[in-house]
Amino acid sequence: MDNKILQVIVCFFIPPLAVYMKNGKIDNAFWINVVLSFFFWIPGVLHALYVVLM
């Protein structure tokens, strides 16, 4: 549970890192999040929250 709280906090500051922490590898979700984070940051945060909480 402590890890999930940390991941949610990281979602707001460095979304790709949160996705990497959840999956433990660089996969398609990570790269999608990197691209979304480069576009306005908010889509990257929303995607990271989706990945971490699902």
Steps between C-alpha positions, in 0.01 A plus 500: 500500500784741576641434154169590333482830691854580387411414139195729507714785632762439231223505236461875552871585472658240267224294333728267297687404817174401667409278204847344512469440875164327449606274212866453590604516136503730201203390292232654279322668792824673596560636149137609464537690825823665387331626183193620691719676756680691226164633377357719782597288804137453612432205263815333635380545858156358418649200319744435786217511754302259284792255477588521870145467632390219266 
